[in-house]
Amino acid sequence: MITDKGFEFLHRAIKHNIDKPQALVGGSWRDGKVQKTEVTVNSIKIYCYFDETVVGRITRYRLLGKDGNVFLEKADTIDKTDERGLLVMFEIQIKEG
């Protein structure tokens, strides 16, 4: 069984090795920022914020590690305006097998 300390270890490792989130807008990657990370009962959630300057059709999101490699990515389609920011969540489910 993964202990609470084990979850905290994984959380710290992930949190300290993420560089930035990006959104694919009209064929170009735009940077966002990690707003917060949190640990739940069986997952780690990473909340990413894209401000009002990111405008257009978003088709993909990704999280880059400090090593420059893509850590997580997911597809989505949303038309974002400049009226407000956008909060996107990545969730890593942790299960023992």
Phi, psi and omega in degrees: 000138176282126182276171175301321178294325177296317176298317179297322177299311179297319179301311179298317181298317180291310183303318185278352181247005175271132177270301183195156171269155175222151175239137177272110184241112178057035178089357179240141178278130178243137182280147171235200176220151175284120181276316177194163172233151178212154178255131173248192183301318183222026180206166172240127182250137179238117181261127183241139183242133175242122188280187185293345180281345177272109187226136176132190180278116178265130181239351183199151175232151175210157174246126178262138174277167179296342177276000179089354180272154178284123180270311178222151172208156177206152179267151176194161174226119179212140173263111184258133177260180179268012182286329181202169178280179182225129178255125181239139181243133168256137179234128177254111178278134180243118180227144174269147180236000000 
